[in-house]
Amino acid sequence: MALKNSKKKTRSTGTDIPLHNIPERSRTHKSYTDDFKRNAVKMLKAGDKSAEQIAAELGVPSGSMVSKWARRVEAGLPITARGAGPAAGVNIGSEIAGQLKQALAKATKARDDRLEAAAMIVEHDVGGHDGGQLAKSIRKQKRET
């Protein structure tokens, strides 16, 4: 990295701040194709070289980046993390979608059961008009979500 040996005015005070011995960083973001990443992961899986060695050989800034790509592949996730979620149009599969719907329904029922139990306890313990109003308020939460 090139070192910058100059001064910079701060926005708030306008005073000079020496910038010697501070690395000048590139503002461009280097991106890699999915094929490039898959190749790096294949090299890592071969076991002949460490992630750091592969990164150095391929010109990738760090071995942790190669390791991250490998973890994504092993987890069955898209190798490209940026914008790779369902919002980006990635099909998660009908089986997984069904499992997620079932899990959501189960969690919603459990939450509703807890709210109903809380409403019953309030009705019993507080009683009267106040207990009835509190229980009504608790039950309303079930319908709102």
C-alpha distance (Angstrom), angle and dihedral (degrees) to the residues before:
residue distance angle dihedral
M1 . . .
A2 3.74 . .
L3 3.77 117.2 .
K4 3.71 120.1 -132.4
N5 3.77 116.5 -139.9
S6 3.76 104.2 -173.5
K7 3.76 142.6 93.2
K8 3.75 129.1 -101.1
K9 3.79 129.0 -158.6
T10 3.77 113.7 -129.5
R11 3.78 117.7 -130.9
S12 3.77 97.3 -131.6
T13 3.80 102.4 44.6
G14 3.79 105.1 14.2
T15 3.81 90.3 -136.0
D16 3.79 122.9 142.5
I17 3.80 116.5 -103.4
P18 3.82 117.3 -168.6
L19 3.77 112.3 -127.2
H20 3.80 99.3 -169.7
N21 3.77 115.8 139.5
I22 3.82 92.3 16.7
P23 3.81 112.4 124.1
E24 3.76 115.8 -119.0
R25 3.79 107.4 -129.3
S26 3.72 126.6 -150.7
R27 3.78 113.8 -114.7
T28 3.77 93.4 -152.4
H29 3.78 119.5 96.7
K30 3.78 113.5 -137.4
S31 3.78 113.8 -142.6
Y32 3.77 128.7 -165.4
T33 3.78 128.6 -149.2
D34 3.78 119.9 -113.9
D35 3.82 89.4 -114.4
F36 3.80 90.5 54.4
K37 3.81 90.1 50.7
R38 3.81 92.9 46.9
N39 3.80 89.6 51.2
A40 3.81 90.3 52.1
V41 3.81 90.4 49.3
K42 3.83 90.8 49.8
M43 3.80 89.4 51.9
L44 3.81 90.2 50.6
K45 3.81 92.9 48.0
A46 3.81 90.1 51.2
G47 3.80 85.0 69.6
D48 3.79 97.0 -143.1
K49 3.80 95.3 111.7
S50 3.79 138.4 29.5
A51 3.79 122.6 -113.5
E52 3.81 89.0 -106.5
Q53 3.81 92.0 53.3
I54 3.79 91.9 48.6
A55 3.80 91.4 48.0
A56 3.79 91.3 51.4
E57 3.80 92.0 47.1
L58 3.82 93.4 49.6
G59 3.80 97.0 39.3
V60 3.80 95.3 -112.3
P61 3.83 112.9 149.8
S62 3.81 96.2 -123.9
G63 3.76 144.3 6.8
S64 3.78 89.7 -126.3
M65 3.80 88.2 68.4
V66 3.81 90.9 55.5
S67 3.81 89.6 46.3
K68 3.80 90.4 51.0
W69 3.80 90.6 53.5
A70 3.81 89.5 50.2
R71 3.83 92.1 50.4
R72 3.81 90.4 51.1
V73 3.81 91.3 51.1
E74 3.82 92.0 47.2
A75 3.81 90.6 50.1
G76 3.80 90.8 51.5
L77 3.80 92.3 -115.4
P78 3.78 125.6 137.9
I79 3.79 108.9 -85.4
T80 3.81 89.9 -130.1
A81 3.80 107.7 72.6
R82 3.80 98.0 -173.5
G83 3.80 109.6 94.4
A84 3.78 92.5 -13.3
G85 3.80 97.9 131.6
P86 3.80 128.5 99.1
A87 3.80 89.7 -84.7
A88 3.79 87.9 65.9
G89 3.79 91.1 56.2
V90 3.80 99.1 -98.4
N91 3.79 109.3 154.3
I92 3.80 108.4 -132.1
G93 3.79 92.3 -167.2
S94 3.78 130.3 -105.7
E95 3.81 93.7 -100.3
I96 3.79 93.0 55.9
A97 3.80 91.1 42.1
G98 3.81 89.0 53.6
Q99 3.79 91.1 49.4
L100 3.80 90.8 50.1
K101 3.81 91.3 50.2
Q102 3.81 90.6 50.0
A103 3.80 91.7 49.1
L104 3.80 91.1 48.7
A105 3.81 91.7 49.2
K106 3.82 90.6 49.3
A107 3.82 92.5 48.8
T108 3.81 91.6 46.5
K109 3.82 91.3 51.1
A110 3.82 91.2 48.5
R111 3.81 90.4 50.5
D112 3.82 91.6 48.0
D113 3.81 90.9 48.8
R114 3.82 90.4 52.7
L115 3.81 91.5 48.3
E116 3.81 91.0 49.8
A117 3.80 90.9 49.3
A118 3.81 89.9 50.3
A119 3.81 90.6 49.4
M120 3.81 91.4 51.0
I121 3.81 91.8 48.9
V122 3.81 91.4 49.9
E123 3.82 91.8 48.5
H124 3.78 90.9 50.2
D125 3.82 100.4 40.0
V126 3.81 100.6 36.7
G127 3.78 97.1 30.5
G128 3.76 127.3 173.4
H129 3.77 125.5 57.5
D130 3.83 94.6 -36.2
G131 3.80 93.0 52.4
G132 3.79 91.3 48.2
Q133 3.82 91.8 50.3
L134 3.81 92.9 47.9
A135 3.81 91.8 47.9
K136 3.80 89.8 49.1
S137 3.81 90.1 51.2
I138 3.82 91.3 49.9
R139 3.81 92.8 48.8
K140 3.79 89.8 49.2
Q141 3.83 88.3 63.3
K142 3.80 89.0 63.6
R143 3.78 91.9 58.3
E144 3.81 95.5 44.2
T145 3.77 96.9 59.1
